[in-house]
């Protein structure tokens, strides 16, 4: 293990690429006055994995106060609708609106463009292998695969 260089480790390479991709994605989202976590919240709502602000916070592994802040911005944009849970008036649930679905589609297109930039120069088999490996790593680490 002593002859392994830090820059050749998966941890370093994925971290560095992650920072680069986050920067590129953030730049594209800025045109919509959004950040990646806003889009993450939209994606959670679209998936149906959670609806209450508290459950979303747990799923996204962030503080509930951050979800409130993110939801405030998305509500201003008309992307989400906030409602009291009729069975528990203390709980607020979020619903993705048609405008929110459109916004998520726009952000997904931006992410797909970045994917194409990253995969440029890879052959079809390499690109497929990369996607498969990333899906496996995500699943094994408790992250959504798709």
N, C-alpha and C positions, 0 to 999 in steps of 0.2 A: 504494500500500500504506500510505502514511502516514495515510490517513483511516480505516483499519480500527481498531476498538476491540478491545482484548484480549478483553473479555467477549462479543464477537460471533464469536470464532474457534471453530472446531470443537474445537481442542485444549482451550481453556478450558472450553467448555460440556460436552464429553464428560468431561473430568476432574472438573468440579464435580458433574455428575450421577452419575458413577461413585462418587465419594466418598459422595454421598447414598444411593445404592442399596446400597453396601457397608455403610453404617451400618444401614440398615433390615434388610438381610438378616442381618447379624451379630446384631442384636437378636432376630430370630426364631430363629436357630440357637442362641442362648445358652440357650434353654429345653431344648435337648438336650445342652448342654455341648459344643457344637461351634463351630468357626470356619469361614469360607468355604474355607480351604485343606483342611480335613478333607473337606468336600463335594466339592471339586475332585478329591481323591484317589479318593473313591468313584466319581465320574463317569469318571475315567480307567480305573478297573478295569472299570466296566460297559461302557465302549466297547471294551474289548479291545485298546486301543492300546499298552499296556505292562503287564507284570506284575512284573518285577524292580524292587526298590527303586531301583536305580541308573537304570534306564530311565525309571521314573516321575519321578525327580528331573530328568532331562534334559528330559522332555516338559513338566513343569510349570515348568521354568526356575528351580528352587530347589536349595539345597544338599542333598546326600544325607542329611546329618544331620537336616534338617527332615523329610524323608520318614520317617525312622526314628521321629522324635518323633510325627508325625501317625499313623503306623501303630500305634505303641504305644497311643495313646489309642483308636483305632478297634478295636484288638484287645481292649482292656479292655471295650469296649461290645459285643463279639461281632459287630462289623460286618465284620471282615476276619479271615482266617486266614493266618498266616505259615508258610511251608514252605521247607525247603532245596531248591534245585534239584538233582535227582538227577544231572544231567550236570555240575554244577559246584557242589560243596558250599560254596564261598565265597559263592555268590549266594543271596539270599533272594527268594522270590516271594510276592506277596500275592494272595489270592483273596477275592472278595466273597462274603459269606455271605447266606443268606436274610434274616437280620436286617439285614444291610447294605443289601440291596435295599429292604427296607421303610423303613429310615432315609433312604435316598436318595429314595424316593418322597415321604416326608414333607417333605424339604427342597425337592424340586421343586415341591410344592404351595405352599410358602411363597414360592418364587421366582415362581410363576405369579400369586400374589396381588399381589405387588409389581409385576409386569408390568401387571396390570389397573389398579392405582393410578396407575402412570406414564402409561398410555395413556388414562386417563379424560379425556374431553373431546375426544379425537381421533375423527374419523369412521373408518369401516371402511377406506376407501382410504388415509387417512393412516397408520393403524396398520399396514396391509400394506406401505406404502412404507417406513415406519420399519424394520420387520423385514427387508425386502429390503436396504435400505441398510446396516443393521448386519451382516447376513450377508456382504455384499460387502466391507465394511471389514475384518471379521474374517478372511475368506479371503485378502485381499490383504496382510494383515499376518502371515500364517502361523499364525493361530489357528483352532481348530476352528469350523466354520460352524454346526454343529448338535450 
